[in-house]
Amino acid sequence: MTARDELLSRLEYLDAATLLPTMIDQGVVPSIHNGVANLLRKGMGIVSFNILEDFIKKRCAEALENISTSGISFSLLTDSMQRGATMDALSSLVFRARIEKKDGGDWKSLIQSEAINIHSTKNPVFNLSPLSFASSSSNVGPDDVKDILAAFGISNGWGAMKDLSDKISGGVPNLHDAYKFAAERRHQSAHSANFIYDYQWLRNIRNEILAIAASLDILLEARCRKIRTSLNKAVATHANDVWNIRFLIEHDTSFKEAKSVTSRAIKNWPDLNDAIANLRPKLIRNEEFLVILDSGKRIYKWYVN
């Protein structure tokens, strides 16, 4: 299962749980029900942010594997990618191995397998360690996301994500702040007994996760595509990518296929699965990405291949 598939599956559970009556306060007067509801919301706040962190780590690992199998020379990767795949991966390995040992896991095998990955970077054929980024601590901070994008030669980090999010109808005013505040609420939920987790935060976080995840996914895939078609070019010299988006927008009982949210329909599809089955095989060939919007014109799903 891909990082995207796993994320969307988990968000279905999150969405269903959010709508449970036990999550919603009954009036403003303190009560047993409201106290229980807040405890549940705090737990959901922790889990929802963990879902996003897990996606970032796994999607980064997928992109690193994509680069590893592309055939590009290690010396043509960005300096930060080369550092991440060697020195930073080694530091993260020590951190992860200690946790694995503490938990009674197979820490020796972890060290041996990742040491091989790190060592392979001296060879024409290499395998970038999945521990190269966002793995040196238990949490994934906003700067980790920016560093991942920079390692792939994508400048302006969160700004690039915001530009793409706006293009695909993400609907989040500031992705960086949405991520930072969600992380802060997760921390307070875990460490402050008196913290009140507002229900509206829980309602908003699904859309925030989708906007951040879809933007990161498309950015990384666009860069990986460019690297694969320019194997003799240094990654740092690539310009930021152009994102060609094809939309399927829910409207009444059908889905409108369009090149932008506001453009005229290319075709109206009565069945979403038929539309996806027809459009997905063409994405890489047409250098496109597929974004599906719900009736409110917000991200429902997306596909990079």
C-alpha positions as CSV (number, residue, x, y, z in Angstrom):
1,M,0.0,0.0,0.0
2,T,1.4,3.4,-1.0
3,A,1.7,6.3,1.5
4,R,-1.2,8.0,-0.3
5,D,-3.5,5.0,-0.1
6,E,-2.7,4.4,3.6
7,L,-3.4,8.1,4.4
8,L,-6.7,8.2,2.6
9,S,-7.8,4.9,4.3
10,R,-7.0,6.4,7.7
11,L,-8.7,9.6,7.0
12,E,-12.0,7.7,6.3
13,Y,-11.8,6.4,9.9
14,L,-10.9,9.9,11.2
15,D,-13.8,11.5,9.3
16,A,-16.3,8.9,10.6
17,A,-15.1,9.2,14.2
18,T,-15.3,13.0,14.1
19,L,-19.0,12.8,13.3
20,L,-19.8,10.6,16.4
21,P,-22.1,12.3,18.9
22,T,-19.7,11.4,21.7
23,M,-17.2,13.9,20.1
24,I,-19.5,16.9,20.3
25,D,-20.2,19.0,23.4
26,Q,-23.7,19.2,24.7
27,G,-24.0,22.9,25.6
28,V,-21.3,25.0,27.3
29,V,-21.9,23.9,30.9
30,P,-19.3,21.4,32.2
31,S,-20.6,17.9,32.3
32,I,-19.5,14.3,32.2
33,H,-20.4,14.1,28.5
34,N,-18.4,17.2,27.7
35,G,-15.5,16.0,29.7
36,V,-15.5,12.7,27.9
37,A,-15.9,14.4,24.5
38,N,-12.8,16.6,25.2
39,L,-10.8,13.5,26.2
40,L,-11.8,11.8,22.9
41,R,-11.1,14.9,20.8
42,K,-7.6,15.2,22.4
43,G,-6.9,11.6,21.5
44,M,-8.1,12.2,17.9
45,G,-6.0,15.3,17.7
46,I,-2.9,13.3,18.6
47,V,-3.8,10.5,16.1
48,S,-4.7,12.8,13.3
49,F,-1.3,14.6,13.4
50,N,0.5,11.3,13.7
51,I,-1.3,10.2,10.5
52,L,0.1,13.2,8.6
53,E,3.6,12.7,10.1
54,D,3.6,9.1,9.0
55,F,2.5,10.0,5.5
56,I,5.4,12.5,5.2
57,K,8.0,9.9,6.3
58,K,6.6,7.2,4.0
59,R,6.1,9.5,1.0
60,C,9.7,10.7,1.4
61,A,10.9,7.1,1.5
62,E,9.0,6.4,-1.7
63,A,10.5,9.3,-3.4
64,L,14.0,8.3,-2.3
65,E,13.5,4.9,-3.7
66,N,12.3,6.5,-6.9
67,I,15.6,8.4,-7.1
68,S,17.6,5.3,-6.2
69,T,16.2,3.3,-9.1
70,S,16.4,6.2,-11.7
71,G,20.0,5.6,-12.7
72,I,21.2,9.1,-11.9
73,S,24.7,9.5,-10.5
74,F,24.9,10.2,-6.7
75,S,27.2,13.2,-7.4
76,L,24.4,14.9,-9.4
77,L,22.0,14.9,-6.4
78,T,21.8,18.1,-4.4
79,D,24.3,18.7,-1.6
80,S,21.6,18.4,1.0
81,M,20.4,15.1,-0.5
82,Q,24.0,13.7,-0.4
83,R,24.4,14.8,3.2
84,G,21.0,13.4,4.1
85,A,21.8,10.0,2.6
86,T,25.1,9.7,4.4
87,M,25.8,11.8,7.5
88,D,22.1,12.5,8.5
89,A,21.1,8.9,7.7
90,L,23.8,7.7,10.0
91,S,22.7,10.0,12.8
92,S,19.1,8.9,12.4
93,L,20.2,5.3,12.3
94,V,21.7,5.6,15.8
95,F,18.5,7.2,17.1
96,R,16.3,4.6,15.6
97,A,18.5,1.7,16.6
98,R,18.4,2.8,20.3
99,I,14.6,3.0,20.2
100,E,14.5,-0.5,18.6
101,K,16.8,-1.9,21.2
102,K,14.8,-0.3,24.1
103,D,11.6,-1.8,22.6
104,G,13.2,-5.3,22.3
105,G,13.3,-5.1,18.5
106,D,15.9,-6.4,16.0
107,W,18.2,-3.4,16.2
108,K,21.2,-5.3,14.8
109,S,19.4,-6.1,11.5
110,L,18.3,-2.4,11.3
111,I,21.9,-1.2,11.6
112,Q,23.2,-3.8,9.2
113,S,20.6,-3.1,6.5
114,E,20.8,0.7,6.7
115,A,24.7,0.6,6.9
116,I,24.6,-1.1,3.5
117,N,22.3,1.6,2.1
118,I,24.6,4.3,3.4
119,H,27.7,2.5,2.0
120,S,26.0,2.0,-1.4
121,T,26.2,5.8,-2.1
122,K,29.8,5.4,-3.1
123,N,28.8,3.1,-6.0
124,P,27.2,3.8,-9.4
125,V,24.1,1.8,-8.2
126,F,23.0,3.0,-4.8
127,N,20.0,2.8,-2.5
128,L,19.1,6.0,-0.5
129,S,18.3,5.2,3.1
130,P,14.6,5.9,4.1
131,L,16.2,7.4,7.3
132,S,17.8,10.2,5.3
133,F,15.2,12.7,6.3
134,A,12.6,13.4,9.0
135,S,14.0,10.4,11.0
136,S,16.3,11.9,13.6
137,S,13.6,12.5,16.2
138,S,10.2,11.2,17.1
139,N,8.4,14.2,15.5
140,V,8.3,15.7,12.1
141,G,8.5,19.5,12.3
142,P,7.8,22.2,9.7
143,D,11.5,22.6,9.0
144,D,11.8,18.9,8.2
145,V,9.2,19.3,5.4
146,K,11.1,22.3,4.0
147,D,14.4,20.3,4.2
148,I,12.9,17.4,2.3
149,L,11.7,19.6,-0.5
150,A,15.1,21.4,-0.6
151,A,16.9,18.1,-0.9
152,F,14.9,17.4,-4.0
153,G,15.9,20.8,-5.4
154,I,12.5,22.4,-4.8
155,S,13.0,25.9,-3.6
156,N,10.6,28.0,-1.4
157,G,9.5,25.0,0.6
158,W,6.2,25.7,2.2
159,G,5.6,28.6,-0.3
160,A,5.8,26.1,-3.2
161,M,3.3,23.9,-1.4
162,K,0.9,26.8,-0.8
163,D,1.1,27.8,-4.5
164,L,0.2,24.2,-5.5
165,S,-2.4,23.9,-2.8
166,D,-4.2,27.0,-4.1
167,K,-4.1,25.6,-7.6
168,I,-5.7,22.3,-6.6
169,S,-8.4,24.0,-4.3
170,G,-6.7,23.0,-1.0
171,G,-8.6,25.8,0.7
172,V,-6.1,26.3,3.5
173,P,-4.9,30.0,3.9
174,N,-1.4,29.1,5.3
175,L,-0.2,25.5,5.1
176,H,2.9,26.2,7.2
177,D,0.8,27.7,10.1
178,A,-1.8,24.9,9.8
179,Y,0.9,22.3,10.2
180,K,2.6,24.2,13.1
181,F,-0.6,24.8,15.0
182,A,-1.7,21.2,14.5
183,A,1.6,20.1,15.9
184,E,1.3,22.4,18.9
185,R,-2.3,21.1,19.6
186,R,-1.0,17.5,19.4
187,H,1.7,18.4,22.0
188,Q,-0.7,20.1,24.3
189,S,-3.2,17.3,24.0
190,A,-0.5,14.8,25.1
191,H,1.1,16.9,27.9
192,S,-1.6,19.3,29.3
193,A,-4.4,17.7,31.3
194,N,-6.4,20.8,31.2
195,F,-6.1,21.5,27.5
196,I,-9.4,22.0,25.7
197,Y,-9.4,20.6,22.1
198,D,-12.0,22.6,20.2
199,Y,-14.3,20.5,18.0
200,Q,-13.9,22.8,15.0
201,W,-10.2,22.1,15.0
202,L,-11.0,18.4,14.5
203,R,-13.4,19.2,11.7
204,N,-10.8,21.4,10.0
205,I,-7.8,19.1,10.3
206,R,-9.0,16.6,7.6
207,N,-8.9,19.3,4.9
208,E,-5.6,20.6,6.2
209,I,-4.1,17.1,6.0
210,L,-5.4,16.6,2.5
211,A,-4.1,19.9,1.3
212,I,-0.6,19.4,2.8
213,A,-0.4,15.7,1.8
214,A,-1.6,16.2,-1.8
215,S,0.7,19.2,-2.4
216,L,3.8,17.4,-1.0
217,D,3.0,14.2,-3.0
218,I,2.6,16.1,-6.3
219,L,5.7,18.2,-5.7
220,L,7.9,15.2,-5.0
221,E,6.4,13.2,-8.0
222,A,6.9,16.1,-10.4
223,R,10.5,16.4,-9.3
224,C,11.1,12.6,-9.6
225,R,9.7,12.6,-13.1
226,K,12.0,15.5,-14.1
227,I,15.1,13.7,-12.7
228,R,14.2,10.5,-14.5
229,T,14.1,12.4,-17.8
230,S,17.3,14.4,-17.2
231,L,19.7,11.8,-15.7
232,N,22.8,13.8,-16.8
233,K,21.7,17.1,-15.2
234,A,22.5,18.2,-11.7
235,V,19.3,18.2,-9.6
236,A,20.1,21.6,-8.1
237,T,20.0,23.2,-11.6
238,H,16.4,22.2,-12.3
239,A,13.9,25.0,-12.3
240,N,10.8,24.5,-10.2
241,D,8.3,22.3,-11.9
242,V,5.1,23.1,-13.8
243,W,2.1,21.3,-12.4
244,N,-0.4,20.2,-15.0
245,I,-3.5,19.3,-13.2
246,R,-6.6,17.4,-14.5
247,F,-9.6,17.7,-12.3
248,L,-12.7,15.6,-11.7
249,I,-15.2,17.8,-9.9
250,E,-18.3,16.4,-8.3
251,H,-21.4,18.1,-9.6
252,D,-24.9,16.8,-8.9
253,T,-24.8,13.1,-10.0
254,S,-21.7,13.3,-12.2
255,F,-18.1,14.4,-12.2
256,K,-16.8,17.2,-14.5
257,E,-13.5,16.6,-16.1
258,A,-11.6,20.0,-16.5
259,K,-8.2,21.5,-16.7
260,S,-8.9,24.0,-13.9
261,V,-11.5,24.4,-11.2
262,T,-13.3,27.2,-13.1
263,S,-12.9,26.1,-16.7
264,R,-15.5,24.5,-18.9
265,A,-16.0,20.7,-18.8
266,I,-14.1,18.5,-21.1
267,K,-16.4,15.7,-20.3
268,N,-19.0,14.8,-17.7
269,W,-18.5,11.3,-16.2
270,P,-21.6,9.6,-14.6
271,D,-19.3,7.1,-12.8
272,L,-16.2,8.2,-10.9
273,N,-14.5,4.9,-11.1
274,D,-14.8,4.8,-14.9
275,A,-13.3,8.3,-15.1
276,I,-10.3,7.3,-12.9
277,A,-9.7,4.1,-14.8
278,N,-9.7,6.1,-18.1
279,L,-7.5,9.0,-16.9
280,R,-4.9,7.4,-14.6
281,P,-3.0,5.5,-17.3
282,K,-2.4,8.7,-19.2
283,L,-1.0,10.8,-16.3
284,I,2.7,10.1,-16.7
285,R,2.6,10.2,-20.5
286,N,0.7,13.6,-20.4
287,E,2.8,14.9,-17.5
288,E,-0.3,15.4,-15.5
289,F,-1.7,14.8,-12.1
290,L,-5.3,13.9,-11.3
291,V,-7.2,15.7,-8.5
292,I,-10.7,14.8,-7.5
293,L,-12.8,17.5,-5.8
294,D,-16.0,17.0,-3.8
295,S,-19.2,19.0,-4.3
296,G,-17.7,21.8,-2.1
297,K,-14.7,21.9,-4.5
298,R,-12.3,20.6,-1.9
299,I,-9.8,17.8,-2.3
300,Y,-11.3,14.3,-2.0
301,K,-8.6,12.2,-3.6
302,W,-5.7,12.7,-5.9
303,Y,-3.4,10.5,-8.1
304,V,0.2,11.0,-9.3
305,N,0.3,7.9,-11.4
